[in-house]
Amino acid sequence: MAYLFTSESVSEGHPDKVADQISDALIDHFMAFDPTSKVACETLVTTGQVILAGEVKTNTYLDVQAITREVIRKIGYTKSEYMFEANSCGILSAIHEQSADINQGVERANPEEQGAGDQGMMFGFATKETDNYMPLALDLAHKILQELSNIRNNESGLIGYLRPDAKSQVTIEYSDDHVPQRIDTIVVSTQHDDFAAEPEMLAKIKKDIVEIVIPRVKASLKPELQALFNDAITYHINPTGKFVIGGPHGDTGLTGRKIIVDTYGGKGAHGGGAFSGKDPSKVDRSAAYATRHIAKNLVAAGLCDQVLVQVSYAIGVAKPCGLFIDTYGTAKVNLTDGEIARKVEEIFDMRPYFIEQRLKLRNPIYSETAAYGHMGRKNEVVNKTFVGPNGQKISQEVELFTWEKLDYVDAVKAAFQI
């Protein structure tokens, strides 16, 4: 019997994502000026206020107020009527030094023996549903909000009332054999300027979303995915009605509160650890990237149609406690999932130091991850410039989303004789 599956996304102006972007901007600046920094930085945003807290071990000093204000300005909170504005919000920093007890479990005389920054389990997932090996419902939910953001930032004359905060949700009908059949429901809630008349306002917003945003998203897809759009889609556009009060004024935001949006939209699994605000010694982040890298390369190599990869660690110990693989019965080789996992362990070294080196994680590459998902993004090389509190500038060429590279496909094919 056919079934429905739903995933959601949130925009860069959503309060939780504002917090994530501030935390990751701090990580990037620490990485730029001192790549050996150990950082765990949490952010809280609310009406007119930002609170920074966390633990840091570093050889550099940052102007955290200037960095925070620039992030808020870039997101678009630049008007006093938003009740959260880049130039006027209060910023309180309660960042202090990292615990020596934790650090002794991470740093080693031999860097290759670097221990995991914490215990826990991390998951990676990949599927053939989309070209970027991501679950379709989440991919579409991201794309809707990315197009909305593109219009707000670059074509304000097209839909001029948009404000930064927004959410989306996509429900897809699948067949018994897990093939997408059609889009059942699309939900979009976008913050907007105040209108004189509410009924006209709601009608205008729905018309713009359905007739401008959705067709642009559809046009960006390959033909077989375009065919999933139909005249019977149920649209819920700003279903509560007026949405003028939003962002941190409408709802307090916290770092790490959108971990399903950040990963696979509810497909596969999640170990529970957030990413933003953490340097790569924290395996919550680095090992989640590494398991995505494994999963994507396994599917791209033709080993299986979809796969879940789990790794787990003990704090202060380099060697993982275990590696688990579930191909959901889609494996194309005559091996059990346990046998596949043992071969994968021979291809990918999952000790924290080697993950950092393989994926180039001691670089300022994290701000780009903090909205619209950490997985399924475009791997590219960019130049970034950072300014220190003394005016010192550092320009650096960095590679983004290294865990999305298909650079181990040949090794997988060779190991499994595909």
PADREN-10709 format. One line per field, with one value per residue (C-alpha): x, y, z; chain. Coordinates in steps of 0.25 Angstrom, whole numbers, plus 5000, padded with zeros to 4 digits. Example, Ala and Ser with C-alpha at 12.3 -4.5 7.8 and 13.67 -1.06 7.14 Angstrom:
# PADREN-10709
c1: 5049/5055
c2: 4982/4996
c3: 5031/5029
chain: A/A
//
This chain:
# PADREN-10709
c1: 5000/5005/5010/5013/5027/5029/5041/5043/5053/5055/5061/5074/5065/5058/5063/5070/5077/5081/5088/5094/5100/5106/5112/5118/5123/5131/5137/5141/5149/5155/5160/5165/5174/5177/5174/5177/5166/5157/5143/5129/5120/5105/5097/5083/5075/5063/5056/5068/5078/5089/5095/5108/5113/5123/5137/5149/5164/5171/5183/5175/5165/5153/5143/5131/5122/5126/5125/5111/5106/5111/5104/5091/5093/5096/5083/5075/5071/5074/5061/5057/5042/5048/5051/5064/5074/5088/5093/5085/5083/5090/5101/5106/5118/5120/5131/5141/5153/5151/5152/5166/5160/5153/5165/5174/5166/5167/5181/5192/5207/5205/5194/5189/5185/5176/5164/5149/5144/5132/5125/5113/5108/5107/5100/5101/5091/5090/5080/5078/5065/5072/5085/5091/5088/5078/5064/5055/5045/5056/5063/5050/5047/5061/5060/5047/5053/5066/5058/5050/5063/5068/5056/5057/5072/5073/5059/5052/5044/5037/5032/5035/5028/5037/5044/5055/5048/5042/5038/5035/5030/5028/5020/5022/5014/5023/5019/5021/5035/5039/5038/5033/5019/5015/5016/5004/5005/5014/5014/5021/5020/5028/5029/5025/5023/5009/4998/4986/4976/4978/4970/4976/4990/4988/4983/4995/5005/4998/4998/5013/5017/5009/5011/5025/5033/5028/5030/5044/5047/5041/5048/5062/5059/5061/5048/5045/5044/5037/5026/5023/5017/5002/4989/4984/4996/4990/4996/4996/5002/5003/4992/4992/4989/4997/5012/5018/5025/5036/5050/5057/5046/5035/5042/5055/5066/5077/5089/5087/5071/5069/5078/5068/5067/5082/5083/5073/5059/5056/5061/5072/5075/5082/5091/5085/5098/5097/5108/5108/5118/5127/5141/5145/5150/5136/5132/5117/5121/5133/5129/5115/5121/5130/5119/5111/5124/5124/5109/5109/5121/5115/5103/5110/5119/5106/5108/5094/5082/5082/5090/5091/5105/5107/5120/5122/5133/5137/5142/5157/5159/5163/5158/5143/5135/5128/5124/5110/5104/5089/5087/5072/5072/5077/5092/5096/5107/5106/5110/5103/5103/5112/5122/5121/5124/5137/5141/5137/5146/5158/5155/5152/5160/5150/5160/5157/5171/5169/5155/5160/5171/5163/5152/5161/5153/5163/5159/5149/5138/5126/5118/5113/5107/5099/5086/5079/5086/5100/5098/5095/5102/5111/5126/5134/5146/5144/5153/5149/5155/5154/5158/5163/5160/5174/5170/5179/5173/5174/5170/5169/5165/5157/5149/5134/5126/5138/5129/5120/5132/5131/5146/5145/5136/5148/5153/5139/5138/5151/5149/5135/5139/5127
c2: 5000/5014/5023/5037/5043/5057/5066/5080/5092/5106/5118/5125/5135/5125/5128/5114/5116/5130/5124/5113/5123/5132/5119/5115/5129/5128/5115/5120/5131/5123/5113/5124/5130/5118/5104/5097/5103/5095/5101/5098/5111/5112/5124/5128/5139/5146/5160/5170/5161/5150/5142/5134/5123/5112/5107/5110/5107/5116/5125/5136/5146/5150/5162/5153/5165/5170/5156/5154/5167/5164/5150/5157/5168/5158/5150/5162/5167/5181/5189/5193/5188/5174/5176/5169/5177/5176/5189/5191/5177/5174/5164/5157/5147/5136/5129/5123/5113/5099/5088/5083/5069/5068/5074/5063/5052/5059/5064/5053/5054/5046/5054/5041/5036/5048/5043/5046/5059/5051/5038/5036/5030/5037/5034/5036/5033/5033/5029/5029/5037/5050/5054/5059/5046/5052/5049/5056/5062/5069/5073/5080/5086/5093/5097/5104/5113/5115/5121/5129/5134/5137/5146/5153/5156/5158/5161/5169/5176/5163/5159/5172/5168/5156/5156/5147/5136/5125/5110/5099/5085/5075/5062/5051/5039/5026/5013/5000/4998/5012/5020/5034/5035/5049/5061/5061/5074/5086/5095/5109/5119/5132/5145/5157/5172/5177/5178/5187/5176/5162/5154/5161/5159/5144/5143/5150/5142/5129/5133/5137/5124/5115/5123/5129/5121/5107/5107/5112/5100/5091/5096/5094/5079/5067/5063/5051/5059/5070/5060/5058/5072/5072/5080/5072/5077/5082/5095/5101/5115/5123/5114/5122/5135/5147/5145/5159/5156/5146/5143/5144/5154/5143/5131/5129/5122/5113/5106/5092/5091/5087/5075/5067/5079/5079/5064/5055/5061/5049/5038/5029/5032/5043/5041/5053/5062/5076/5081/5096/5103/5091/5089/5076/5069/5068/5055/5059/5068/5061/5047/5051/5057/5045/5035/5043/5043/5027/5026/5035/5028/5014/5018/5025/5013/5004/4996/4999/5008/5014/5012/5016/5016/5017/5020/5021/5026/5026/5039/5040/5028/5029/5015/5015/5005/5000/5002/4998/4998/4995/4995/4993/4980/4988/4983/4978/4969/4955/4960/4962/4976/4972/4967/4980/4988/4980/4984/4998/4999/4995/5007/5018/5021/5026/5031/5046/5051/5043/5049/5063/5061/5053/5064/5076/5080/5089/5100/5112/5104/5104/5117/5111/5099/5106/5108/5099/5086/5081/5069/5069/5082/5086/5083/5095/5103/5118/5129/5135/5147/5149/5161/5161/5171/5178/5179/5167/5161/5146/5142/5127/5118/5107/5095/5094/5081/5072/5060/5062/5058/5045/5042/5028/5022/5015/5010/5004/4998/4991/4986/4980/4976/4984
c3: 5000/4997/5008/5011/5016/5020/5023/5027/5025/5031/5025/5029/5037/5046/5060/5062/5049/5053/5065/5057/5047/5058/5065/5052/5048/5061/5058/5044/5050/5061/5050/5041/5052/5059/5053/5065/5073/5081/5082/5086/5085/5087/5084/5089/5081/5086/5085/5084/5090/5087/5097/5094/5103/5102/5104/5096/5095/5085/5083/5076/5081/5073/5074/5076/5076/5062/5056/5062/5057/5043/5042/5047/5036/5025/5029/5027/5041/5038/5042/5056/5054/5054/5069/5066/5058/5055/5060/5072/5078/5092/5091/5104/5103/5114/5106/5115/5114/5111/5122/5123/5127/5113/5106/5112/5105/5091/5090/5089/5087/5074/5066/5060/5073/5075/5084/5081/5087/5093/5093/5084/5071/5058/5045/5030/5020/5005/4994/4979/4980/4975/4968/4981/4988/4998/5002/4992/5002/5009/4996/4991/5005/5004/4990/4993/5004/4996/4984/4994/5000/4986/4983/4996/4994/4979/4974/4984/4974/4970/4984/4992/5005/5010/5023/5027/5035/5028/5028/5018/5018/5007/5007/4997/4993/4991/4985/4992/4986/4992/4978/4979/4972/4974/4983/4992/5001/5001/5014/5013/5024/5022/5030/5023/5024/5030/5021/5022/5019/5024/5014/5002/5009/5010/4996/4990/4998/4993/4979/4979/4985/4976/4963/4965/4975/4972/4957/4959/4968/4958/4946/4954/4955/4945/4937/4945/4958/4951/4947/4962/4963/4959/4960/4972/4982/4995/4998/5012/5011/5024/5029/5043/5035/5038/5041/5043/5057/5054/5055/5069/5073/5070/5076/5084/5076/5080/5074/5070/5070/5056/5055/5046/5036/5036/5032/5025/5028/5037/5027/5032/5046/5055/5067/5074/5074/5068/5058/5058/5068/5069/5064/5057/5069/5073/5066/5067/5055/5048/5049/5044/5032/5030/5030/5020/5011/5013/5010/4998/4991/4994/4987/4976/4973/4971/4984/4988/4985/4999/5012/5026/5033/5048/5055/5070/5080/5094/5099/5098/5090/5075/5070/5068/5076/5064/5050/5046/5032/5027/5012/5014/5006/4993/4993/4979/4984/4991/5004/5017/5023/5034/5023/5016/5028/5031/5017/5018/5031/5022/5012/5022/5034/5044/5055/5058/5053/5040/5038/5040/5030/5019/5019/5022/5034/5041/5031/5032/5024/5034/5032/5019/5026/5036/5027/5017/5022/5024/5014/4999/4997/4986/4987/4983/4985/4990/4995/5008/5016/5031/5039/5053/5064/5061/5047/5042/5030/5026/5012/5010/4999/5005/5000/5004/5007/5005/5010/4998/4988/4981/4982/4988/4977/4970/4983/4987/4973/4974/4989/4985/4971/4965
chain: A/A/A/A/A/A/A/A/A/A/A/A/A/A/A/A/A/A/A/A/A/A/A/A/A/A/A/A/A/A/A/A/A/A/A/A/A/A/A/A/A/A/A/A/A/A/A/A/A/A/A/A/A/A/A/A/A/A/A/A/A/A/A/A/A/A/A/A/A/A/A/A/A/A/A/A/A/A/A/A/A/A/A/A/A/A/A/A/A/A/A/A/A/A/A/A/A/A/A/A/A/A/A/A/A/A/A/A/A/A/A/A/A/A/A/A/A/A/A/A/A/A/A/A/A/A/A/A/A/A/A/A/A/A/A/A/A/A/A/A/A/A/A/A/A/A/A/A/A/A/A/A/A/A/A/A/A/A/A/A/A/A/A/A/A/A/A/A/A/A/A/A/A/A/A/A/A/A/A/A/A/A/A/A/A/A/A/A/A/A/A/A/A/A/A/A/A/A/A/A/A/A/A/A/A/A/A/A/A/A/A/A/A/A/A/A/A/A/A/A/A/A/A/A/A/A/A/A/A/A/A/A/A/A/A/A/A/A/A/A/A/A/A/A/A/A/A/A/A/A/A/A/A/A/A/A/A/A/A/A/A/A/A/A/A/A/A/A/A/A/A/A/A/A/A/A/A/A/A/A/A/A/A/A/A/A/A/A/A/A/A/A/A/A/A/A/A/A/A/A/A/A/A/A/A/A/A/A/A/A/A/A/A/A/A/A/A/A/A/A/A/A/A/A/A/A/A/A/A/A/A/A/A/A/A/A/A/A/A/A/A/A/A/A/A/A/A/A/A/A/A/A/A/A/A/A/A/A/A/A/A/A/A/A/A/A/A/A/A/A/A/A/A/A/A/A/A/A/A/A/A/A/A/A/A/A/A/A/A/A/A/A/A/A/A/A/A/A/A/A/A/A/A/A/A/A/A/A/A/A/A/A/A/A/A/A/A/A
//
